[in-house]
Amino acid sequence: MPNNQKLLPISEDWERALAIVAHPDDLEYGAASAIARWTSQGKDIQYLLVTEGEAGIDSMSPEDVGPLRREEEIASAQVVGVTDVQFLNYKDGVVEYGLPLRRDLTKIIRSKKPDVIITINHELQFAQGQLNMADHRWVAMAAFDAARDAGNRWIFQELLQEGFHPWAGVKMVIVAASPNPTHWVDVSDSIEFGIQSLKLHRAYIENLSEDFDPEMFLSMNANASGEKVGVDYAIEFQVIFI
């Protein structure tokens, strides 16, 4: 975001969102605090995880990790008011951008009929310069394209035969952890739910580092963002309009 461009508050004039990410815990490093705010407003938010994150813990086999992280994500979602969590069971770490993924996401968007898509950073790097994971990038890019594909009856025409009719109601895609934020959300009243949600990813957090503190990580980042816009805690997003 250019230095002279001010962050804007995200419009909350919508009712239903579908969060599409690659792995369990992708949403919990910030976005979940905003999701807790939105569910408290009565908005219907559902999660779609492309993988189970089974390749994420070096000391455990994928066969053991997948079911464990799946359970952690379901419990974590409940803390922020999300009870509908679906997994596509793509293989973790080797998700490919392409027509099969676009088709699967298009099918679910047509089924769920969201006003908003929530995803995470699609860029090569995060704001601090770290390399972003391929799974994150490809899932986010496919989510952007599927948001458009969902409204075009001539793309994936076989979906019509399966009863999935066009849905052109997606207004915007909200991108968490973007290096190019454009908007913000006040999470002063909901950050505690976001913290608890992240803490429930115990297996993965224990594998990260003994020094990683979910409460400190989320509160410091949200406080820094809040100072920019005049609130106690905020989450920054990039908003891409469809």
Summary of the structure (lengths in Angstrom):
residues: 242
radius of gyration: 17.2
end to end distance: 19.0
largest distance: 52.4
contacts: 812
relative contact order: 0.21
helix: 39%
strand: 19%
